[in-house]
């Protein structure tokens, strides 16, 4: 994980890439994303890319 000051941006970028390419995430990865993003009140996410309300192609294994 990157330094705390960059984590929100880093995880949001991960969500964007996974959403764009229809990539899967593990349950552990999804939980980590949710944990980090829950602390990011001002971080923009791609439309539909929030792992707590994931589109059909953004599955957790």
Backbone bond lengths (Angstrom), bond angles and torsions (degrees), N, CA, C in turn:
res aa  C-N    CA-C-N  psi(-1)  N-CA   C-N-CA  omega(-1)  CA-C   N-CA-C  phi
1 X - - - 1.446 - - 1.532 107.66 -
2 X 1.312 116.91 138.60 1.466 120.28 178.89 1.535 110.97 -71.35
3 X 1.335 116.91 173.48 1.466 119.93 177.42 1.535 111.14 -54.48
4 X 1.301 115.66 151.44 1.470 122.22 -175.09 1.533 113.08 -52.48
5 X 1.306 118.06 -38.45 1.469 121.70 -177.56 1.531 112.61 -64.63
6 X 1.317 117.87 -20.18 1.466 121.91 -176.52 1.530 113.26 -109.89
7 X 1.323 118.14 -4.87 1.468 121.40 -173.85 1.514 114.09 -60.26
8 X 1.302 118.51 -42.37 1.472 120.56 -178.97 1.524 110.72 -61.46
9 X 1.313 116.25 -46.77 1.463 121.23 178.94 1.524 110.45 -62.76
10 X 1.322 116.91 -43.59 1.458 122.74 -178.63 1.531 111.32 -61.70
11 X 1.326 116.88 -48.69 1.462 120.39 -178.08 1.532 110.73 -69.03
12 X 1.323 117.54 -38.65 1.468 119.95 176.79 1.529 110.40 -61.47
13 X 1.325 117.00 -38.55 1.468 120.76 177.51 1.526 110.01 -65.80
14 X 1.323 118.04 -40.02 1.464 121.49 176.63 1.520 110.51 -59.04
15 X 1.320 116.42 -46.36 1.459 121.24 179.95 1.526 109.73 -60.47
16 X 1.327 117.05 -44.16 1.461 121.46 -179.02 1.529 111.49 -61.30
17 X 1.320 117.11 -44.81 1.469 120.96 -179.40 1.523 110.23 -66.22
18 X 1.318 117.17 -45.90 1.460 120.57 -179.37 1.523 111.02 -63.26
19 X 1.320 116.86 -38.26 1.460 120.62 178.21 1.527 110.81 -67.51
20 X 1.325 116.69 -46.97 1.466 121.21 -177.70 1.519 111.93 -58.49
21 X 1.332 116.79 -42.16 1.457 120.68 -175.59 1.529 113.40 -99.71
22 X 1.318 117.32 6.18 1.461 120.84 177.86 1.521 113.01 63.25
23 X 1.335 117.19 36.82 1.459 121.70 -177.15 1.526 111.66 -83.45
24 X 1.299 116.22 153.23 1.457 123.26 178.55 1.522 110.36 -87.69
25 X 1.330 115.42 159.47 1.458 121.51 171.89 1.524 107.92 -130.48
26 X 1.309 116.21 150.95 1.466 120.04 175.32 1.528 108.61 -78.85
27 X 1.300 116.02 164.94 1.468 120.31 177.15 1.521 111.02 -60.20
28 X 1.334 116.27 -39.72 1.466 120.29 179.62 1.527 111.01 -65.87
29 X 1.333 116.37 -41.03 1.469 120.45 178.90 1.526 110.46 -64.70
30 X 1.314 116.58 -43.42 1.461 120.84 179.11 1.527 110.61 -62.05
31 X 1.329 116.83 -43.11 1.466 120.66 178.70 1.523 110.80 -62.41
32 X 1.328 117.25 -40.85 1.469 120.83 178.83 1.524 110.58 -65.42
33 X 1.330 116.83 -40.38 1.475 120.64 178.27 1.518 110.57 -62.04
34 X 1.315 116.25 -46.08 1.464 120.60 179.85 1.522 110.41 -61.64
35 X 1.338 116.63 -42.90 1.467 120.73 -179.52 1.526 110.97 -60.98
36 X 1.333 116.94 -47.41 1.467 120.25 -179.43 1.523 110.17 -66.73
37 X 1.336 117.05 -48.77 1.466 120.10 -175.34 1.529 112.68 -66.25
38 X 1.324 117.35 -23.74 1.469 119.26 178.07 1.531 111.75 -67.93
39 X 1.337 117.01 -14.38 1.463 121.38 177.94 1.525 112.25 -100.57
40 X 1.333 116.75 4.69 1.471 122.12 -173.03 1.521 110.96 -110.97
41 X 1.287 117.55 73.27 1.464 120.45 -174.94 1.525 113.98 -64.28
42 X 1.325 118.30 -24.85 1.469 120.10 -176.81 1.524 113.23 -109.54
43 X 1.336 117.90 5.44 1.461 120.69 -177.26 1.528 110.42 -82.22
44 X 1.327 116.42 123.91 1.460 120.88 176.68 1.526 109.58 -77.39
45 X 1.324 115.69 141.33 1.457 121.84 176.40 1.524 108.98 -117.92
46 X 1.323 116.42 155.51 1.457 118.32 175.35 1.531 109.35 -63.51
47 X 1.307 117.44 148.61 1.464 121.70 -179.81 1.518 109.57 -55.56
48 X 1.332 115.71 126.14 1.459 120.51 178.85 1.516 114.10 75.01
49 X 1.340 118.97 2.95 1.450 121.04 -175.31 1.502 115.16 -93.36
50 X 1.311 117.92 1.05 1.451 120.18 179.24 1.522 109.07 -68.31
51 X 1.326 118.96 122.38 1.451 120.02 -175.99 1.519 114.67 -63.83
52 X 1.324 118.62 -13.84 1.457 119.34 176.15 1.521 111.21 -82.20
53 X 1.329 117.58 -14.99 1.460 122.97 179.12 1.525 106.84 -138.36
54 X 1.310 115.93 60.03 1.449 122.06 -169.05 1.523 113.41 -75.99
55 X 1.338 116.82 142.32 1.455 119.60 173.56 1.528 109.62 -69.03
56 X 1.306 117.70 167.32 1.461 123.09 -174.15 1.528 112.40 -55.74
57 X 1.332 118.72 -33.55 1.442 120.66 -176.34 1.523 112.82 -85.60
58 X 1.306 118.07 0.01 1.464 122.26 -179.94 1.526 107.42 -109.82
59 X 1.331 116.63 76.06 1.461 122.57 -174.26 1.509 111.40 -97.57
60 X 1.301 115.48 152.73 1.466 121.33 170.21 1.517 107.70 -101.66
61 X 1.307 115.95 135.47 1.476 120.58 177.77 1.512 109.98 -89.77
